[in-house]
Amino acid sequence: MDDNQHAVAELMPQGVAALGHRWRRGQSGNPKGRKRLPAEEKVNRALAEEAHELLPMVAARAQRGEQWAIKLIFRRAFPEYRPKEKPVRIPGIDRGTFSDRGQAILDAAAKGRLAPYQASMLLSGLEALARTQELDMVKAKLEELARRQAEAQSRPPIEDDDE
């Protein structure tokens, strides 16, 4: 670096690149540092790197009958089956009372249109919806009572003419 470049570098603010250089010597170009990986990703990377050594050990343990090793291998080799349901149209589910809707779900299950677990899940959802609507109705009634009470308190008292 010639004298002019030294002079320019001394006049430059801290961290600003001198002519022809991206960073000043001895300073990082990334002061915040490298982004850290989440702990789970670190573990996954470490396991992936060591998997070639771990797999034979786990397989040997499974062959000896150790349940944890057998479960681990089977869970990885044969993931849990999750059925994919097709959408089902249930007549009467979109109208009527909650009892009517519940009966429509039970009828669909009885006719084989729904699996028992599907009917159970739909009935649970229907129950949650009923509770939510019930709370909405209670809230609306309380607000109406509060409004009426405020109106009654803001009116002038009625005087009796009997005196």
C-alpha positions as CSV (number, residue, x, y, z in Angstrom):
1,M,0.0,0.0,0.0
2,D,1.5,3.4,-0.9
3,D,1.4,6.5,1.2
4,N,-1.7,7.9,-0.4
5,Q,-3.6,4.7,0.4
6,H,-2.4,4.8,4.0
7,A,-3.6,8.3,4.3
8,V,-7.0,7.5,2.9
9,A,-7.3,4.4,5.1
10,E,-6.5,6.5,8.2
11,L,-9.2,9.1,7.2
12,M,-11.8,6.4,6.6
13,P,-14.3,5.7,9.5
14,Q,-13.8,2.5,11.5
15,G,-15.0,-0.6,9.5
16,V,-15.2,1.1,6.2
17,A,-13.2,-0.5,3.4
18,A,-10.1,1.1,2.1
19,L,-9.6,1.5,-1.6
20,G,-9.3,-1.8,-3.3
21,H,-10.2,-3.8,-0.2
22,R,-13.5,-5.0,1.1
23,W,-12.6,-4.8,4.8
24,R,-9.9,-3.3,6.9
25,R,-7.2,-5.7,8.0
26,G,-8.1,-7.5,11.3
27,Q,-11.8,-6.6,11.1
28,S,-14.6,-9.0,10.3
29,G,-16.8,-8.4,7.4
30,N,-19.7,-9.9,9.4
31,P,-19.6,-8.4,12.9
32,K,-22.8,-10.3,14.0
33,G,-21.0,-13.5,13.2
34,R,-22.3,-16.7,11.6
35,K,-26.0,-17.6,12.2
36,R,-26.3,-20.3,14.8
37,L,-28.2,-23.5,14.1
38,P,-31.1,-24.5,16.3
39,A,-30.2,-27.3,18.7
40,E,-32.4,-29.8,17.0
41,E,-30.7,-29.2,13.6
42,K,-27.3,-29.5,15.3
43,V,-28.3,-32.9,16.7
44,N,-29.7,-34.0,13.3
45,R,-26.5,-33.1,11.5
46,A,-24.4,-34.8,14.1
47,L,-26.5,-38.0,13.9
48,A,-26.4,-37.9,10.1
49,E,-22.6,-37.7,10.2
50,E,-22.4,-40.6,12.6
51,A,-25.3,-42.7,11.2
52,H,-22.9,-45.0,9.3
53,E,-21.3,-45.9,12.6
54,L,-24.4,-46.0,14.7
55,L,-26.6,-48.1,12.4
56,P,-24.6,-51.4,12.7
57,M,-24.6,-51.0,16.5
58,V,-28.4,-50.4,16.7
59,A,-29.0,-53.4,14.3
60,A,-26.8,-55.6,16.5
61,R,-28.8,-54.6,19.6
62,A,-32.1,-55.3,17.8
63,Q,-30.8,-58.7,16.8
64,R,-30.1,-59.4,20.5
65,G,-33.8,-58.5,21.2
66,E,-33.5,-55.1,22.8
67,Q,-36.9,-53.5,22.4
68,W,-35.8,-49.9,22.0
69,A,-33.5,-50.8,19.1
70,I,-36.3,-52.9,17.4
71,K,-38.8,-50.0,17.8
72,L,-36.3,-47.5,16.4
73,I,-35.6,-49.6,13.3
74,F,-39.2,-50.4,12.7
75,R,-40.3,-46.7,13.2
76,R,-37.8,-45.6,10.6
77,A,-38.2,-48.4,8.2
78,F,-42.0,-48.5,8.3
79,P,-43.5,-45.1,9.3
80,E,-46.9,-45.1,11.0
81,Y,-49.7,-45.5,8.5
82,R,-52.0,-42.5,8.3
83,P,-55.1,-43.0,6.2
84,K,-56.1,-40.3,3.8
85,E,-59.8,-39.7,3.9
86,K,-61.8,-38.4,1.0
87,P,-64.2,-35.6,1.7
88,V,-67.7,-36.9,2.5
89,R,-71.0,-35.1,2.0
90,I,-73.3,-35.7,5.0
91,P,-76.9,-34.8,4.3
92,G,-78.4,-32.6,7.0
93,I,-75.1,-31.5,8.7
94,D,-75.4,-27.9,7.5
95,R,-78.8,-27.2,9.0
96,G,-81.0,-27.8,11.9
97,T,-80.3,-27.9,15.6
98,F,-77.1,-29.4,17.1
99,S,-79.1,-32.5,17.9
100,D,-80.1,-32.8,14.3
101,R,-76.6,-32.3,13.1
102,G,-75.3,-34.9,15.6
103,Q,-77.9,-37.3,14.4
104,A,-76.9,-36.8,10.8
105,I,-73.3,-37.7,11.7
106,L,-74.4,-40.8,13.5
107,D,-76.7,-41.8,10.6
108,A,-73.7,-41.4,8.2
109,A,-71.6,-43.6,10.4
110,A,-74.3,-46.2,10.6
111,K,-74.6,-46.3,6.9
112,G,-70.9,-46.8,6.4
113,R,-70.2,-43.3,4.9
114,L,-68.0,-42.4,7.9
115,A,-65.5,-44.5,9.9
116,P,-66.3,-44.6,13.6
117,Y,-63.2,-42.4,14.5
118,Q,-64.3,-39.8,11.9
119,A,-67.8,-39.7,13.4
120,S,-66.2,-39.3,16.8
121,M,-64.1,-36.5,15.7
122,L,-67.0,-34.7,14.0
123,L,-69.1,-35.1,17.1
124,S,-66.3,-33.6,19.2
125,G,-66.1,-30.7,16.8
126,L,-69.8,-30.2,16.9
127,E,-69.8,-30.2,20.7
128,A,-67.0,-27.5,20.7
129,L,-69.0,-25.4,18.3
130,A,-72.1,-25.7,20.5
131,R,-70.2,-24.6,23.5
132,T,-68.7,-21.6,21.6
133,Q,-72.1,-20.5,20.4
134,E,-73.6,-20.9,23.9
135,L,-70.8,-18.7,25.3
136,D,-71.5,-16.1,22.6
137,M,-75.2,-16.1,23.5
138,V,-74.4,-15.7,27.3
139,K,-72.1,-12.8,26.5
140,A,-74.7,-11.1,24.3
141,K,-77.3,-11.4,27.1
142,L,-74.9,-10.0,29.7
143,E,-74.1,-7.0,27.4
144,E,-77.8,-6.4,26.9
145,L,-78.5,-6.5,30.7
146,A,-75.6,-4.1,31.3
147,R,-76.9,-1.8,28.6
148,R,-80.4,-1.8,30.1
149,Q,-79.0,-1.2,33.6
150,A,-77.0,1.8,32.4
151,E,-80.1,3.2,30.7
152,A,-82.2,2.7,33.9
153,Q,-79.6,4.5,36.0
154,S,-79.3,7.4,33.5
155,R,-83.1,8.1,33.6
156,P,-84.4,10.6,36.2
157,P,-86.3,9.0,39.0
158,I,-90.1,8.8,38.7
159,E,-91.8,10.9,41.3
160,D,-95.1,9.8,42.9
161,D,-98.0,12.3,42.7
162,D,-99.8,10.8,45.7
163,E,-98.4,13.2,48.2
